Amino acid sequence: MKPVIEIDEIAHIVHEVNRLFCEALGDYSQPKWENVPNWQVKSTKSGISAIMANPSLTPEENHKNWLRDKERDGWKYGVEKDVEKKEHPCMVEYEKLPEEQKVKDKLFTSTVKALLCFGSAYVG
């Protein structure tokens, strides 16, 4: 059985939700989906795949998976996000994230789950 909504579509939607949330906070650093670099597409799809494999995954668990993937790719903690240096301020345990970053994780997880539920409602 094939889901009605494809992972590429889910990735596009959850990225745009994240981007708009960031803009609401005054952060205009996120590019539109069409301009997202491959490493970021891969990261987004990895998070979606984890939820598809385990629909009960929590935002905390998804952040732990994201952190593990980033560490494997050579990223480390940095005060500001720096793609060239592979530094990111969210390279900390979930409990140490600023509240707005926890909200981003919750938005990601709940949006993916909602889209998967929507898609599965139409699968024959």
C-alpha positions in Angstrom: 0.0 0.0 0.0 1.5 3.3 -1.1 0.8 6.5 1.0 -1.2 9.2 -0.9 1.3 11.9 0.3 4.9 11.3 -0.6 7.9 12.0 1.6 9.0 14.8 -0.8 5.7 16.6 -0.3 5.8 16.1 3.5 9.4 17.5 3.6 8.3 20.5 1.6 5.4 21.2 3.9 7.2 20.7 7.2 10.1 22.9 6.0 7.8 25.7 5.1 6.0 25.4 8.4 9.4 25.7 10.2 10.5 28.6 8.0 7.3 30.5 8.6 7.5 29.9 12.4 11.1 31.2 12.3 10.0 34.3 10.4 7.3 34.9 13.0 10.1 35.0 15.6 12.1 37.4 13.4 14.5 34.8 12.0 14.7 35.1 8.2 17.6 32.7 7.8 15.7 29.8 6.4 15.5 29.6 2.6 12.3 28.6 0.8 12.1 24.9 0.0 13.2 25.4 -3.6 16.6 26.8 -2.3 17.3 24.4 0.5 20.7 22.7 0.3 20.8 18.9 -0.1 22.2 18.3 3.4 19.1 20.0 4.8 16.7 18.1 2.6 18.4 14.9 3.8 18.1 15.9 7.4 14.4 16.8 7.0 13.6 13.5 5.2 15.5 11.6 7.9 13.3 13.1 10.6 10.2 12.2 8.6 11.4 8.6 8.0 11.9 8.2 11.7 8.3 9.2 12.4 7.0 7.0 9.6 8.9 4.0 11.2 7.7 4.9 14.7 4.5 7.0 14.6 4.6 7.3 18.4 8.0 9.1 18.3 8.0 12.1 20.5 9.6 15.5 19.7 12.3 14.7 22.3 13.1 11.4 20.6 13.1 13.0 17.2 15.6 15.7 18.4 17.8 12.9 19.8 17.8 11.3 16.3 18.5 14.6 14.7 21.4 15.2 17.1 22.8 11.7 16.4 22.6 12.3 12.7 24.3 15.7 12.9 27.1 14.3 15.1 27.7 11.5 12.6 27.9 14.1 9.9 30.6 16.1 11.8 28.4 18.8 13.4 29.2 20.2 16.9 27.8 22.8 19.2 28.3 26.4 18.3 26.7 29.6 19.7 25.5 30.5 16.2 24.6 28.2 13.3 27.6 28.1 10.9 27.2 25.7 8.0 30.8 26.0 6.9 32.1 25.1 10.4 29.3 22.6 11.0 28.3 24.3 14.2 24.7 24.6 15.5 23.3 26.0 18.8 20.8 23.1 19.0 23.5 20.5 19.4 22.4 20.0 23.0 20.0 17.7 24.8 16.4 18.5 24.3 15.9 19.7 27.9 18.6 22.4 27.3 17.0 23.8 24.1 15.4 27.2 24.2 11.6 27.0 24.3 11.2 28.2 20.7 13.4 25.4 19.5 11.3 22.9 21.5 8.2 24.3 19.7 9.9 23.8 16.4 10.5 20.1 17.2 6.8 19.8 18.3 5.6 21.5 15.1 7.8 19.2 13.0 6.6 16.1 14.7 2.9 17.0 14.8 2.9 18.3 11.2 4.4 15.1 9.9 2.0 12.9 11.9 -1.0 15.0 10.7 0.1 14.7 7.1 0.7 10.9 7.5 -2.8 10.6 9.1 -4.3 12.6 6.3 -2.6 10.5 3.6 -3.5 7.2 5.3 -7.1 8.2 5.5 -7.2 8.0 1.7 -5.2 4.9 1.1 -7.4 2.0 -0.1 
